[in-house]
Amino acid sequence: MLAGAVMLGLAPFLGKAFHVDEPLFIWMARHIQEHPLDPYGFSVNWYGTPAPMAEVMRNPPLVPYVMAVWAAIAGWSEWSLHALFLAAAVAAVLGTYSLASSLCRRPVLAACAAAASPAFFVSSTTVMCDVPMLALFVWSLAWWVRGIDAGDRRSLGIAAMLGALAVLTKYNGAILMLLFAVYAWRKRAPVTWMAYASVPVVALAACLALIALRYGAGTLGQAITLAAPDQSAAPASAIATQTTVTLAFVGGCFITVLFSAFALWPRWTIGVVGLAAGVGWIWAPVLPGAAGADPLRSAEFCVFAVSGAIFVAVALRDFRRNADAGSLLLLVCAAATVIFSCVLSWSVSARYLLPLAPVSGILIARAFDARPRSTGIVTLPIVTAAFVSLCVAASDAREAASAKSAAAIVAARHAGRPDTLWYEGHWGFQYYIDLAGAKALDFDRPLLATGDVMVIPGNNANTQLLDPKWARSTETVAVAGPRWVSTLNPQAGAGFYSSVYGALPFAIGPVPDETYVLATIGPK
């Protein structure tokens, strides 16, 4: 039932255009097909100038290897790759069910709540390493809990191997090592568990050593960088801003917890959320990031931040009420994930918070275990969250489609011209405009000639304004994107993939069109 529900929910997004960082994984997988022992051995223009892939790609190579094998059989189309990652989403939900079976009495509810969260649902429509890591992560925990509880070495061995694969999929899978130790310590397990817990450590160390020896690049050091504080604000203010943004991301990405709170504790939840929305409406100018630009965004920000605070309160309440190994495991997993995203990452992102999906689902199920409710009241928060997630995922798909459409429009306008079509910007737009034969501008060596055409997207990464003296003429092309929900738009205050682009994981309200400036190079 769970597998069918996940496949049914994600089926409309199998043809979704490639988006944000997905091209990096595709390019690396293509390179692996030709050079299987040299995964990072090429350069890519991702930050405005060509750089070695070992410096650009901030993840281990396991997922690109799997993609390379799959694409050799099924091809490189959007449908093919999304079908591969659909299997990872199904595995993650089933893993949540398996883990929840050991920690609560309603594992189906826990799995459904995790799957209905916007962070999980939207991430499951991408072809990056996040959801595969989550699947390995949660199955590793499920086997570990089972092995410690039963004293079963076979289960511990399976957990150790899955944990090793998790850290070879995405580096923040290393949180598993802490979780292994916490659960075994709380259960007073024999110290032999340490031998199994060391397997992911050895796998991570070996991977980093091989990359360093082969490429001389510390990819882990690039992936885990201290968050840069706002230099214009006092340190205390910068920390407060980062903390509230993180809470807003937690609350928005796992809004199922908020909806469940309405069912569990309706009176005070309605009052607190209503008060937060009112504060955001009144105090818009003092709120962080783009969320403070208008009252609507600010109200959303405050509601999401309160939702994140409720998430933290639910985890603490669960631990205070139970004080068992399961509650400690959930609390430590939540704390470690939030600290990684808030303190050690270069920005807050739904992708970095993804391990909270199974935690949120299990916490919700345990809360309903403690306060039994009718089936309708229990399922309503899940259905509501699933509807929100579907809307957010549809918006993200429209955002991705707009970049693909823009690339096709620009390429069609330039077809048949003898001059060169250059572009700035990256993400999915770069992938599709590259296929059309355009060239990425090198900021360090801009080899532009009179008559060439430059296209600059308005909503993208690593772009620079063109000096007006270089442009003979300019034209702006508007492409329709999402309309009433946005996941990645600074004007809307939405930064699902990075808080650099907005203090909200997703924003509700009017969204402007995506714009692209076409400039013909030459003196006016």
C-alpha positions as CSV (number, residue, x, y, z in Angstrom):
1,M,0.0,0.0,0.0
2,L,2.8,2.4,0.9
3,A,4.8,1.7,-2.2
4,G,1.8,2.1,-4.4
5,A,0.8,5.4,-2.8
6,V,4.3,6.8,-3.2
7,M,4.5,5.7,-6.9
8,L,1.0,7.1,-7.6
9,G,1.9,10.5,-6.0
10,L,5.2,10.9,-7.8
11,A,4.1,9.5,-11.2
12,P,3.1,12.9,-12.5
13,F,6.6,14.2,-12.0
14,L,8.5,11.4,-13.9
15,G,8.9,13.8,-16.9
16,K,10.1,16.7,-14.8
17,A,12.9,18.8,-16.4
18,F,16.3,18.6,-14.8
19,H,16.7,21.3,-12.2
20,V,19.2,23.0,-9.8
21,D,22.2,20.8,-9.2
22,E,21.0,17.7,-11.1
23,P,23.2,18.4,-14.1
24,L,26.3,17.9,-12.0
25,F,25.2,14.3,-11.2
26,I,24.3,13.6,-14.9
27,W,27.6,15.0,-16.2
28,M,29.6,13.0,-13.7
29,A,27.6,9.8,-14.6
30,R,28.2,10.4,-18.3
31,H,31.9,10.8,-17.6
32,I,32.0,7.6,-15.5
33,Q,30.6,5.6,-18.5
34,E,33.7,6.5,-20.4
35,H,36.2,6.7,-17.5
36,P,34.9,4.4,-14.8
37,L,38.1,4.8,-12.6
38,D,38.2,8.5,-12.9
39,P,34.9,9.9,-11.7
40,Y,36.0,13.5,-11.0
41,G,38.5,13.7,-13.9
42,F,37.0,16.6,-15.9
43,S,36.3,20.3,-15.6
44,V,33.0,22.1,-15.5
45,N,32.0,25.8,-15.6
46,W,29.6,26.0,-12.6
47,Y,30.7,29.1,-10.8
48,G,31.5,31.3,-13.8
49,T,34.8,29.8,-14.8
50,P,36.0,26.3,-15.6
51,A,37.1,24.3,-12.5
52,P,38.0,20.7,-11.7
53,M,34.9,18.6,-10.9
54,A,36.6,17.5,-7.7
55,E,36.3,21.1,-6.5
56,V,32.7,21.6,-7.7
57,M,31.1,18.3,-6.8
58,R,30.5,18.3,-3.1
59,N,29.2,14.7,-2.8
60,P,30.7,11.2,-3.0
61,P,30.5,9.4,-6.3
62,L,28.2,6.4,-5.5
63,V,25.0,7.9,-7.0
64,P,26.6,8.9,-10.3
65,Y,28.0,5.4,-10.6
66,V,24.5,3.9,-10.2
67,M,23.2,6.4,-12.7
68,A,25.9,5.5,-15.2
69,V,24.9,1.8,-15.0
70,W,21.2,2.5,-15.2
71,A,21.5,5.0,-18.1
72,A,23.6,2.4,-20.1
73,I,20.4,0.3,-20.1
74,A,17.5,2.8,-20.0
75,G,19.1,6.0,-21.4
76,W,19.4,9.6,-20.2
77,S,15.9,10.9,-20.6
78,E,14.1,12.6,-17.8
79,W,11.6,9.7,-17.6
80,S,14.4,7.2,-17.3
81,L,16.4,8.9,-14.5
82,H,13.3,9.9,-12.5
83,A,12.1,6.2,-12.6
84,L,15.4,5.2,-11.1
85,F,15.1,7.7,-8.2
86,L,11.4,6.8,-7.7
87,A,12.7,3.5,-6.5
88,A,14.8,5.3,-3.9
89,A,11.7,7.2,-2.7
90,V,9.8,4.0,-2.3
91,A,12.7,2.5,-0.4
92,A,12.9,5.5,2.0
93,V,9.2,5.3,2.9
94,L,9.4,1.5,3.4
95,G,12.5,2.0,5.5
96,T,10.6,4.6,7.6
97,Y,7.9,2.0,8.1
98,S,10.5,-0.6,9.2
99,L,12.1,1.7,11.7
100,A,8.8,3.0,13.0
101,S,7.7,-0.6,13.6
102,S,10.3,-0.8,16.4
103,L,9.6,2.7,17.9
104,C,5.8,3.2,17.7
105,R,2.5,1.4,17.4
106,R,1.4,3.1,14.2
107,P,4.2,2.6,11.6
108,V,1.9,3.1,8.7
109,L,0.9,6.5,10.0
110,A,4.6,7.4,10.6
111,A,5.6,6.4,7.0
112,C,2.7,8.3,5.5
113,A,3.5,11.4,7.6
114,A,7.1,11.3,6.4
115,A,6.1,10.8,2.8
116,A,3.6,13.7,2.9
117,S,6.2,16.3,4.1
118,P,7.2,18.9,1.4
119,A,10.9,18.3,2.0
120,F,10.6,14.6,1.1
121,F,8.0,14.9,-1.6
122,V,9.8,17.6,-3.6
123,S,13.2,16.0,-3.1
124,S,11.8,12.8,-4.5
125,T,11.1,14.5,-7.8
126,T,14.9,15.3,-8.2
127,V,17.7,13.1,-9.5
128,M,20.3,14.0,-6.8
129,C,21.8,12.0,-4.0
130,D,19.5,13.2,-1.2
131,V,16.7,10.7,-1.3
132,P,19.0,7.7,-2.0
133,M,21.0,8.7,1.0
134,L,17.8,8.9,3.1
135,A,16.7,5.5,2.0
136,L,20.1,3.9,3.0
137,F,20.1,6.1,6.2
138,V,16.7,5.0,7.5
139,W,17.1,1.3,6.5
140,S,20.5,1.3,8.3
141,L,18.9,2.7,11.4
142,A,16.0,0.2,11.2
143,W,18.5,-2.7,11.1
144,W,20.6,-1.2,13.8
145,V,17.7,-0.8,16.2
146,R,16.6,-4.4,15.4
147,G,20.1,-5.7,15.9
148,I,20.7,-4.0,19.2
149,D,17.3,-4.9,20.6
150,A,17.6,-8.6,19.7
151,G,21.4,-8.9,20.1
152,D,21.5,-10.0,16.5
153,R,25.0,-9.6,14.9
154,R,23.7,-10.3,11.4
155,S,21.3,-7.3,11.7
156,L,24.2,-5.2,13.0
157,G,26.3,-6.2,10.0
158,I,23.5,-5.3,7.6
159,A,23.1,-1.9,9.3
160,A,26.9,-1.3,9.1
161,M,27.0,-2.0,5.4
162,L,24.0,0.1,4.6
163,G,25.5,2.9,6.8
164,A,28.7,2.7,4.7
165,L,26.7,3.0,1.5
166,A,24.9,6.0,3.0
167,V,28.0,8.0,3.7
168,L,29.3,7.1,0.2
169,T,26.1,8.6,-1.2
170,K,26.1,11.9,0.8
171,Y,28.5,13.0,3.4
172,N,25.9,14.0,6.0
173,G,25.0,10.3,6.3
174,A,27.9,10.4,8.8
175,I,25.3,11.4,11.4
176,L,24.6,7.6,11.5
177,M,27.8,7.0,13.5
178,L,26.5,9.2,16.3
179,L,23.0,7.6,16.2
180,F,24.5,4.1,16.3
181,A,26.5,5.0,19.4
182,V,23.6,6.8,21.2
183,Y,21.2,3.9,20.7
184,A,23.7,1.2,21.7
185,W,24.7,3.2,24.8
186,R,21.2,3.8,25.9
187,K,20.4,0.1,25.5
188,R,23.6,-0.8,27.4
189,A,24.6,-3.1,24.5
190,P,27.8,-5.1,24.7
191,V,30.8,-3.1,23.4
192,T,31.1,-5.4,20.4
193,W,28.7,-3.0,18.6
194,M,31.7,-0.7,18.2
195,A,33.2,-3.0,15.5
196,Y,30.0,-2.7,13.4
197,A,29.7,1.1,13.9
198,S,33.2,1.5,12.7
199,V,32.4,0.2,9.2
200,P,30.8,3.5,8.0
201,V,33.8,5.4,9.5
202,V,36.2,3.2,7.6
203,A,34.2,3.7,4.4
204,L,34.2,7.5,4.7
205,A,37.9,7.7,5.5
206,A,38.8,5.4,2.6
207,C,36.6,7.5,0.2
208,L,38.1,10.8,1.3
209,A,41.7,9.4,1.2
210,L,41.2,8.0,-2.4
211,I,39.8,11.3,-3.6
212,A,42.6,13.3,-1.9
213,L,45.3,11.0,-3.4
214,R,43.8,11.0,-6.9
215,Y,42.6,14.7,-7.1
216,G,44.2,16.5,-4.2
217,A,40.8,17.9,-3.3
218,G,39.1,17.8,0.1
219,T,35.5,17.5,-1.0
220,L,34.3,17.0,2.5
221,G,35.9,20.3,3.6
222,Q,34.1,22.0,0.7
223,A,30.8,20.3,1.6
224,I,30.9,21.2,5.3
225,T,31.9,24.9,5.5
226,L,31.1,27.2,8.4
227,A,28.1,29.4,7.7
228,A,29.1,32.9,6.8
229,P,27.5,35.4,9.2
230,D,26.0,38.6,8.0
231,Q,28.9,41.0,8.2
232,S,26.6,44.0,8.5
233,A,25.0,42.7,11.6
234,A,26.2,42.0,15.1
235,P,27.3,38.4,15.8
236,A,24.3,37.8,18.1
237,S,21.9,39.2,15.4
238,A,23.5,37.0,12.8
239,I,23.1,33.9,14.9
240,A,19.5,34.8,15.7
241,T,18.7,35.3,12.0
242,Q,20.3,32.0,11.0
243,T,18.4,30.2,13.8
244,T,15.0,31.6,12.9
245,V,15.6,30.8,9.2
246,T,16.5,27.3,10.1
247,L,13.3,27.0,12.3
248,A,11.3,28.4,9.3
249,F,12.8,25.8,7.0
250,V,12.1,23.0,9.5
251,G,8.5,24.1,10.0
252,G,7.8,24.6,6.3
253,C,9.5,21.4,5.1
254,F,7.8,19.3,7.7
255,I,4.6,21.1,8.0
256,T,2.8,17.8,8.8
257,V,3.9,18.3,12.4
258,L,2.0,21.6,12.5
259,F,-1.1,20.1,11.0
260,S,-0.9,17.2,13.5
261,A,-0.5,19.7,16.4
262,F,-3.9,21.2,15.3
263,A,-5.4,17.7,15.8
264,L,-3.5,17.0,19.1
265,W,-3.6,20.3,20.8
266,P,-6.1,22.4,18.8
267,R,-6.7,25.4,21.2
268,W,-3.2,26.5,22.0
269,T,-1.9,25.7,18.5
270,I,-4.5,27.8,16.8
271,G,-3.8,30.7,19.2
272,V,0.0,30.5,18.8
273,V,-0.1,30.2,15.0
274,G,-2.6,33.1,14.7
275,L,-0.5,35.3,16.9
276,A,2.6,34.5,14.9
277,A,0.9,35.4,11.6
278,G,-0.2,38.7,13.2
279,V,3.3,39.5,14.4
280,G,4.7,38.8,11.0
281,W,2.1,41.0,9.3
282,I,2.9,43.9,11.7
283,W,6.7,43.6,12.0
284,A,7.5,42.8,8.4
285,P,10.5,45.2,8.1
286,V,12.5,43.6,10.9
287,L,12.2,40.0,9.8
288,P,15.2,38.3,8.1
289,G,15.9,38.0,4.4
290,A,13.5,38.4,1.6
291,A,10.7,37.4,4.0
292,G,10.7,40.9,5.4
293,A,9.9,42.5,2.0
294,D,6.1,42.4,2.5
295,P,3.5,41.4,5.1
296,L,2.3,38.3,3.4
297,R,5.8,36.7,3.2
298,S,6.5,37.8,6.8
299,A,3.4,36.2,8.1
300,E,4.3,33.0,6.3
301,F,7.8,33.2,7.8
302,C,6.4,33.5,11.3
303,V,4.0,30.7,10.9
304,F,6.8,28.4,9.5
305,A,9.1,29.5,12.4
306,V,6.4,28.6,14.9
307,S,5.9,25.3,13.1
308,G,9.6,24.6,13.5
309,A,9.5,25.5,17.2
310,I,6.6,23.1,17.5
311,F,8.7,20.4,15.9
312,V,11.4,20.9,18.5
313,A,8.8,21.0,21.3
314,V,7.3,17.7,20.1
315,A,10.7,16.0,20.1
316,L,11.6,17.3,23.6
317,R,8.1,16.4,24.9
318,D,8.5,12.8,23.5
319,F,11.8,12.4,25.2
320,R,10.6,13.8,28.5
321,R,7.6,11.5,28.4
322,N,9.3,8.3,27.4
323,A,13.1,8.8,28.2
324,D,13.8,5.6,26.3
325,A,16.4,4.7,23.7
326,G,13.9,5.4,20.9
327,S,13.0,8.9,22.0
328,L,16.7,9.7,22.5
329,L,17.5,8.4,19.1
330,L,14.9,10.7,17.5
331,L,16.0,13.7,19.5
332,V,19.6,13.3,18.7
333,C,18.9,12.7,15.0
334,A,16.8,15.9,14.9
335,A,19.4,17.9,16.8
336,A,22.3,16.7,14.7
337,T,20.5,17.4,11.5
338,V,19.4,20.9,12.5
339,I,22.9,21.8,13.8
340,F,24.5,20.6,10.6
341,S,22.2,22.7,8.5
342,C,22.3,25.7,10.8
343,V,26.0,25.9,11.7
344,L,28.1,23.7,9.5
345,S,26.5,24.2,6.1
346,W,27.0,27.2,3.8
347,S,23.2,27.7,3.7
348,V,20.0,26.3,5.0
349,S,18.4,23.9,2.6
350,A,15.5,21.4,2.6
351,R,17.9,18.9,1.2
352,Y,20.1,19.0,4.2
353,L,17.1,18.6,6.5
354,L,15.8,15.5,4.8
355,P,16.8,13.1,7.6
356,L,14.1,14.8,9.6
357,A,11.4,13.3,7.4
358,P,11.4,9.8,9.2
359,V,11.9,11.6,12.5
360,S,8.9,13.8,12.0
361,G,6.7,10.9,10.9
362,I,7.7,8.7,13.9
363,L,7.2,11.6,16.4
364,I,3.7,12.2,15.0
365,A,2.8,8.6,15.3
366,R,4.2,8.4,18.9
367,A,2.2,11.6,19.8
368,F,-1.0,10.0,18.5
369,D,-0.1,6.8,20.4
370,A,0.0,8.8,23.6
371,R,-3.3,10.7,22.8
372,P,-5.5,8.4,20.8
373,R,-7.8,10.0,18.3
374,S,-10.4,8.8,15.8
375,T,-9.2,7.7,12.4
376,G,-10.5,10.8,10.6
377,I,-8.7,13.2,13.0
378,V,-5.5,11.2,12.6
379,T,-5.5,11.1,8.8
380,L,-6.7,14.6,8.2
381,P,-3.2,16.2,8.9
382,I,-1.5,13.7,6.6
383,V,-4.0,14.4,3.8
384,T,-3.6,18.2,4.2
385,A,0.2,18.0,4.2
386,A,0.1,15.8,1.2
387,F,-2.0,18.3,-0.7
388,V,0.4,21.1,0.2
389,S,3.4,19.0,-0.8
390,L,1.7,18.2,-4.2
391,C,1.2,21.9,-4.8
392,V,4.8,22.7,-3.9
393,A,6.2,19.9,-6.1
394,A,4.0,21.1,-9.0
395,S,5.4,24.6,-8.6
396,D,9.0,23.3,-8.5
397,A,8.3,21.3,-11.7
398,R,7.0,24.4,-13.4
399,E,10.1,26.3,-12.3
400,A,12.2,23.5,-13.9
401,A,10.1,23.5,-17.0
402,S,10.5,27.2,-17.5
403,A,14.2,26.9,-17.7
404,K,14.0,24.2,-20.3
405,S,11.4,26.2,-22.3
406,A,13.7,29.3,-22.1
407,A,16.6,27.4,-23.5
408,A,14.5,26.1,-26.4
409,I,13.1,29.6,-27.1
410,V,16.6,31.2,-27.1
411,A,18.1,28.4,-29.2
412,A,15.3,28.8,-31.7
413,R,15.8,32.5,-32.1
414,H,19.5,32.0,-32.6
415,A,19.2,29.1,-35.0
416,G,20.9,29.7,-38.4
417,R,23.0,32.6,-37.2
418,P,26.8,32.4,-37.8
419,D,27.8,34.1,-34.5
420,T,28.2,32.4,-31.1
421,L,25.4,32.1,-28.5
422,W,26.9,32.6,-25.0
423,Y,25.1,32.3,-21.7
424,E,25.5,32.9,-18.0
425,G,23.8,31.0,-15.3
426,H,23.7,27.3,-14.4
427,W,21.3,24.7,-13.0
428,G,18.8,23.1,-15.4
429,F,19.1,26.1,-17.8
430,Q,22.8,25.3,-18.3
431,Y,22.0,21.7,-19.0
432,Y,19.4,22.4,-21.8
433,I,21.2,25.4,-23.3
434,D,24.4,23.3,-23.5
435,L,22.5,20.7,-25.5
436,A,21.4,23.5,-27.9
437,G,25.0,24.3,-28.6
438,A,25.5,27.5,-26.6
439,K,28.8,28.2,-24.8
440,A,29.2,29.1,-21.1
441,L,30.8,32.5,-20.5
442,D,34.1,32.3,-18.7
443,F,34.3,35.3,-16.4
444,D,38.1,35.2,-16.4
445,R,38.4,35.0,-20.2
446,P,35.2,36.4,-21.8
447,L,35.9,35.6,-25.5
448,L,33.1,37.7,-26.9
449,A,33.1,39.0,-30.4
450,T,31.0,41.6,-32.1
451,G,27.7,40.1,-33.2
452,D,27.7,37.4,-30.6
453,V,24.6,37.0,-28.5
454,M,24.6,36.7,-24.7
455,V,21.7,35.3,-22.7
456,I,21.5,36.1,-18.9
457,P,18.8,34.5,-16.8
458,G,17.3,36.8,-14.1
459,N,16.7,34.0,-11.5
460,N,19.8,31.8,-11.5
461,A,23.1,31.3,-9.8
462,N,26.6,32.8,-10.4
463,T,25.5,35.5,-12.9
464,Q,26.9,39.0,-13.5
465,L,25.4,42.0,-15.1
466,L,26.7,42.8,-18.6
467,D,28.5,46.1,-19.0
468,P,26.2,48.3,-21.0
469,K,29.0,49.4,-23.2
470,W,29.3,45.9,-24.6
471,A,25.7,45.6,-25.6
472,R,24.6,46.9,-29.0
473,S,21.0,46.0,-28.2
474,T,19.1,44.1,-25.5
475,E,15.8,42.2,-25.4
476,T,14.0,40.7,-22.4
477,V,12.2,37.3,-22.8
478,A,9.6,36.4,-20.2
479,V,8.8,32.8,-19.6
480,A,5.9,31.6,-17.5
481,G,6.9,29.8,-14.4
482,P,4.9,28.9,-11.3
483,R,2.0,31.1,-10.4
484,W,0.9,30.9,-6.8
485,V,3.6,28.9,-5.0
486,S,7.4,29.3,-5.4
487,T,10.3,27.2,-4.3
488,L,13.2,29.1,-5.7
489,N,12.7,32.8,-6.3
490,P,14.4,35.7,-4.5
491,Q,11.6,38.1,-5.3
492,A,9.1,35.7,-3.7
493,G,11.4,35.0,-0.8
494,A,11.6,31.3,-1.5
495,G,14.8,29.3,-1.3
496,F,13.9,25.6,-1.0
497,Y,17.3,24.5,-2.2
498,S,19.2,27.3,-0.5
499,S,18.3,30.0,2.0
500,V,20.6,32.4,0.0
501,Y,17.6,32.8,-2.3
502,G,15.0,33.3,0.3
503,A,14.2,32.8,4.0
504,L,11.2,30.6,3.2
505,P,11.4,27.0,1.9
506,F,8.4,27.8,-0.3
507,A,6.3,30.9,-0.6
508,I,2.6,31.2,-1.2
509,G,1.4,34.2,-3.3
510,P,1.8,35.7,-6.8
511,V,5.1,34.8,-8.5
512,P,6.6,36.9,-11.2
513,D,7.6,35.4,-14.6
514,E,11.1,34.1,-15.3
515,T,13.0,36.7,-17.3
516,Y,16.0,36.3,-19.6
517,V,18.0,39.1,-21.1
518,L,19.4,38.6,-24.7
519,A,22.2,41.1,-25.5
520,T,23.8,41.4,-28.9
521,I,27.5,42.2,-28.4
522,G,29.0,45.2,-30.0
523,P,29.3,49.0,-29.8
524,K,26.0,50.9,-29.9
